[in-house]
């Protein structure tokens, strides 16, 4: 049984292939996220350049799929024709407690 609504296509990598390692990892039950080899910062979404130091030396590395969600957003409008008429809510979550603390210097809320 699929978690997708009928008629909704499965997510795929972007046409330029930038995030293909992420999707390939998920297909193999692995979470691969982009990491800068110059400053060692993790980032998502995938980009051609590091958000922090502007290096082009980025790779995808496996990371644990555990953590604490500290931020999310909801999209209340249908993002695909198959969702029209449905009360679809799309959630996007990011981060872990350890990464938030490194990024902001603050302890996560519990």
C-alpha positions in Angstrom: 0.0 0.0 0.0 1.3 3.4 -1.0 1.3 6.4 1.3 0.6 8.6 -1.8 -2.9 9.6 -2.9 -4.1 7.9 -6.0 -2.8 9.7 -9.1 0.1 11.4 -7.2 3.5 10.5 -8.7 6.3 9.2 -6.5 8.9 11.8 -5.7 12.0 11.7 -7.9 15.4 13.5 -8.1 15.5 16.9 -9.7 16.2 17.0 -13.4 19.8 18.3 -12.9 20.5 15.2 -10.7 21.8 17.3 -7.8 19.7 15.5 -5.2 19.8 12.1 -6.8 22.1 10.6 -4.1 19.5 11.5 -1.5 16.7 9.7 -3.4 19.0 6.7 -4.2 19.9 6.5 -0.5 16.2 6.4 0.5 15.6 3.6 -2.0 18.3 1.7 -0.1 16.9 2.6 3.4 19.7 5.1 4.0 19.5 8.8 4.8 22.2 10.6 2.8 22.5 14.4 3.3 24.8 16.9 1.7 27.9 17.9 3.6 30.6 20.5 2.8 34.1 19.0 2.9 35.7 22.4 3.5 33.7 23.6 6.6 32.1 20.2 7.5 28.6 21.8 7.7 25.5 19.7 6.8 22.9 21.3 4.6 19.6 20.6 3.0 18.2 21.3 0.4 20.9 20.1 -1.9 22.8 23.0 -3.6 25.9 23.3 -5.8 27.6 25.6 -3.3 27.9 25.5 0.5 25.5 27.8 2.3 28.1 28.7 4.8 31.6 29.0 3.2 30.6 29.0 -0.5 32.8 26.0 -1.3 31.9 23.8 -4.2 33.4 20.7 -2.4 30.1 19.0 -1.4 29.4 15.3 -0.9 26.5 13.2 0.3 27.2 11.3 3.5 25.1 8.8 5.4 23.6 10.0 8.7 21.3 8.5 11.3 17.6 8.9 10.6 16.9 9.9 14.3 16.7 13.2 16.0 14.4 15.8 17.3 12.3 18.0 14.9 12.8 21.6 15.8 11.2 23.2 12.8 8.4 22.4 10.3 6.2 24.1 7.9 2.8 23.3 6.4 1.5 23.9 2.9 -2.2 24.1 2.9 -2.9 24.4 -0.8 -2.8 21.4 -3.2 0.6 21.0 -4.7 -0.5 18.5 -7.4 -3.7 18.1 -9.4 -4.3 14.7 -7.7 -4.7 16.6 -4.4 -7.4 19.0 -5.5 -10.5 18.7 -3.4 -8.6 16.9 -0.7 -7.7 18.5 2.6 -4.1 17.7 2.1 -1.5 19.1 4.4 2.1 18.8 3.4 4.6 18.9 6.3 8.3 19.7 6.0 10.5 19.0 9.0 14.1 19.6 9.4 17.0 19.3 11.9 18.1 17.5 15.0 18.7 18.8 18.5 22.5 18.5 18.1 22.6 20.3 14.7 20.3 23.1 16.0 22.6 23.6 19.0 25.7 23.8 16.8 24.0 26.2 14.4 22.4 28.6 17.0 24.3 27.9 20.2 20.9 27.3 21.9 19.5 24.2 23.6 16.5 22.7 21.8 13.0 22.9 23.4 11.9 19.6 25.0 
